[in-house]
């Protein structure tokens, strides 16, 4: 008969071969023979972790430490297992215990950094990685992890240096190539970013999200090489439940709402698998203000901050107590940041706080409704919501699609962006406002002085088609339409927003391939918000992108008095401009196909009288229609918040509803 130690040795061999079931059975047999066999306990803990039975693994390792409390390797393994269970504070405590005895323990230093980074304590994590690198400068693991932490802090140059240190040691490290691409993109080194993504995909075609990253980077360069097949590969991957793209990339390239739901759901499962911590129904003895927190990385001079500023100023302070939670940058002299801060009863800059610390802060404040103004956008801190910062959690304004996550209760939309019958494409309960979901600031100033066309590099005569969307939204199908418009409207030009010199060159080349002189594409430099609004007057018609419409860019155009022609698709992101136009009583500028879009654009370009009537209607309605009536919007969104809150107070589950017109 085999001893407990011999059975454990066999279990170790089975585990090495991947036979976890047999390995676990052998460990259990060993422990029946000798319940105090330390080796069998630790081995069983390792097996249970690999089987995904994390809580069982923790229990086994804790029992092993009772048998041999001096075992630093077991204590470190327990830390790793607690981190796998997202019990990061306890994991850090384990690593600290190891380091108190052996300060140069590489795995404890590195994994401690990982646990701290997981709760966004990146500065503290970097200190751990620094110590690990000092211990083993030849090891690429800590360089990679420090690069991730630096990137999370937007220390992009330092992050790139770390990823290049990894690649110097291991040129085939696909993840380092991918995240180096992210850092290069933030620095607007777009060509280098695209090349880094392409290398990552060549190393590992199914590296998590890399396929989408590579395609998105090429779109930002106006490089449509292999576009159709690359897009189809990405869509096929999503159908196969592969994590081939982050949700934001997909909504810029496809208006398939089912694919968007599947992509977002998979992303949420892989990145935020914590089960939401439930809140019970709220019972209070008397009336009190609803505590409403807005969480964003854009509460500064940013399009998102500009959209919401007036709403924050107008909120009813008798009904609501406002909290601002900012995890975005702070720039000295930012007047918009100062304006936004003044709107809140309390404004907290949480950049240096971990996700769990932010959750504790909001719970301590008794926040009733937490509003996510970022979603899966840039600089998201979605784990705050996964950990349940508030009993009611709402996605509003920042992300035009479903988050596929069980911890977001409601999404705020309207009848146009989320048509009736499409609720099954959303994991959230749908709340529809009576007018457009997009709030605007009606106090924005459009400078009276309008620059001349020659000042802007435009021809004095001829029709100016304009599209100030980001380059990555320009798809070949839409560009085909634009080039046919230029061929059919004599003397016309297309005025685009400058992205980068490579994109300009690529788009000019694509124009020539379609029989259009490259000089008829004119690129506008990026300038300040007010000057940008003023130059819209030089254009005749804004032609929208598809499948991802103009969003803030569309409301800018309408506020400046420029008509926008759009094509509405099936997804939220492909119907935003339609929502804005309906709220301006300009539904005649909404089309349902690219064929109708092209026909309508030609009609407006050929008939100056018709176009002038449309422009006059835009000028008249911008002051009277609901889109820019922030007082009306404030009443709508507050009615929505009150309904959510009252439903929660009654102990009822979230349920979609429509806010009736005033």
Residue, then its C-alpha position, 0 to 999 in steps of 0.5 A: x500500500x502506497x504512503x501519503x507522500x507517495x500518493x502525493x508524488x503521483x498526484x504531482x505527476x498527474x497534475x503536470x500531465x493535466x489530469x486534474x481529476x485524478x490528481x485531486x483524487x490521489x490527494x484526497x486518498x493521501x489525506x485520508x491516510x494522513x490528514x496531517x500530510x502537509x505536501x498533500x494539502x498544498x498539492x490539493x490546493x494547487x489542483x483545486x485552483x487549477x480546476x477553478x475551485x478557488x474557495x476550496x483551494x483557499x481552504x486547503x492552503x489555509x489548512x496547510x499553513x496550520x500544519x506548517x505556518x513557517x512555509x513562505x511558499x505556501x503563504x505566497x500561494x495562498x496570496x495568489x489564490x486569494x488574488x484569484x478570488x479577487x480578495x486583494x487586500x487579504x492577498x497583499x497581507x499574505x505577500x507582506x507576511x512573506x516579505x517581512x521574513x524574506x524581503x527579496x522574495x521575487x514572486x511575493x514582490x511581483x504578485x503583490x504588485x499585481x494585487x495592488x494594480x488590480x484595485x488601481x493602486x498602481x503607484x504602490x504596485x510600481x514600488x513592488x515591481x521596482x524591488x522585484x526588478x532590482x532582484x532579478x533584472x534579467x526576468x521580463x515578468x516584472x518589467x511587463x507588469x510595471x509597464x501595465x501599471x505605468x500605462x494605467x497611470x498614463x505614464x506612456x513613455x515609461x510604459x513603452x520603455x518597460x515593454x521594450x525591455x520585455x521584447x529585448x528579452x523575449x521578441x515573441x511576447x505578443x502581449x507586450x507588443x499589444x500594450x506597447x501599441x496602446x501606449x503609442x496610440x495615447x502618444x498619437x504615434x499612430x503608425x508605430x501603434x498599428x505596427x505593434x498591434x500587427x506584430x502582436x496578431x502575427x505572434x498570436x492571432x487570438x491574443x485577447x482583443x488584439x484583432x480588434x486593436x489592430x483593425x481599429x489602429x488601421x482605421x485611425x490611419x485610413x488604411x483599409x488594406x484587408x478591411x473586409x476580411x479583417x472585419x469578417x474575421x473579427x465578427x466570426x470570432x465574436x460569434x465563436x465567443x472569442x475575446x477578439x475585440x473590446x466592445x468600443x472597437x466593435x461598435x465603431x465597425x458594426x451596427x449589429x446589436x446582437x454581436x455588440x451584446x455578445x462582445x460586451x457580455x464576454x468582456x464583462x465576464x472576463x474582466x469583471x467576474x465578481x458577483x455584485x454585492x446586493x443592496x437591500x431595499x432602502x427604508x428611511x423614516x422621513x424624506x431626504x434628498x436622493x444622493x446622486x454620484x456622477x463618476x467620470x474621467x471626463x470632468x474637465x475640459x473634455x467633450x463629455x464635461x462640456x455636455x453635462x456642465x449645465x445639467x449639473x448646474x441646474x439639478x434640483x438641490x431640494x431633491x438631490x445631493x450631488x457627488x462628483x467622482x473624478x478619475x481623470x486628469x487635472x490640468x492647471x487653469x482648466x476653467x471647465x474643471x472649476x465650473x464642474x467642481x462648483x456644481x457638487x456638494x462634494x467633489x472627490x479626485x480619486x485618481x490615487x485611490x483603489x477601486x475598493x477604496x472608492x466603493x467604500x467612500x461612496x457607500x460611506x456617503x450613502x450614495x443612492x444612485x451611481x451614474x457611470x459617464x464612461x462605460x467602456x470608454x477611455x480611462x474607464x474604472x468599471x470595477x467600481x461598479x462591479x464592486x457595487x458602489x451604490x444600490x442603483x447603478x446607471x449607464x448614461x451619456x458616456x458609452x453608446x451601447x450595452x455593457x453586457x454586465x450584471x452590475x449596471x441596472x439601467x441604461x438611459x436612452x430614448x425612442x430613437x437610439x433604443x427603439x421599442x422591441x430592441x430591449x433584448x439587445x441590452x443587459x441593462x433595463x432600458x429607460x427612455x427619455x421623451x426627448x434625446x438621451x443626449x444632454x447639451x449645454x445651451x450656454x455655450x458661446x458661438x463666436x460672432x466672427x466667422x472666419x472666411x473660407x480662404x482663412x480656413x483653406x477652403x475654396x470661396x466658391x463651390x459646395x463644402x461637404x463636411x465631416x468632423x468625425x474621427x478618422x477611425x469612423x470613416x469606413x470604405x462604404x461611406x467614403x465611396x458615397x462621399x467620393x461619388x458626391x464629389x464626382x457628381x457635384x461640380x466644384x465641391x470639396x470634402x472638409x475633414x478633421x485632421x487626424x495624422x499625416x499618414x491618414x491624410x495621405x491614405x485618404x487622398x490616395x483612396x480618393x484618387x483610386x475613386x477618380x477624385x483629385x486628392x486636392x478636393x480633400x481638405x483637412x482642418x487642424x484641431x483647434x479650441x472648442x469655440x473656434x471650432x464651432x465658429x468654423x462650421x459656418x463655412x460648410x454647407x452640409x455635414x455628412x455623417x459617418x456609419x455605422x458609428x455616427x457623430x455624437x458630440x460632433x453632431x450636436x456641435x454642428x447643429x449648435x453652430x447652425x450646420x445641418x447634418x445628414x445621417x444614416x441610421x442603423x440598428x445599434x445605439x451608436x449608429x442612431x445617435x445623430x438620428x436621435x439629435x435630429x428628431x429632437x430638433x424636428x429635423x427628421x427629414x435629414x435622417x435616412x435609413x440606407x446609404x443609398x437614400x443618404x447619397x440621394x438626399x445629399x445630392x438633392x441638397x447640394x443641387x437645390x440651394x433653395x431647399x438647403x437654405x430652408x433647412x439651414x434656416x430651420x436649424x437656426x430657428x429650432x436650435x433655440x426652441x426644440x428640445x435638444x438644447x433645452x437643458x431645463x426640460x432635459x433636467x426635469x426628464x432625467x430627474x424624473x427618471x432618477x426618482x422613479x429608479x429610486x422609488x422602485x428600489x425603496x419599495x424593494x422592487x427589482x429594476x424595470x425599464x420604463x419611459x419618462x413621459x413628456x412634460 
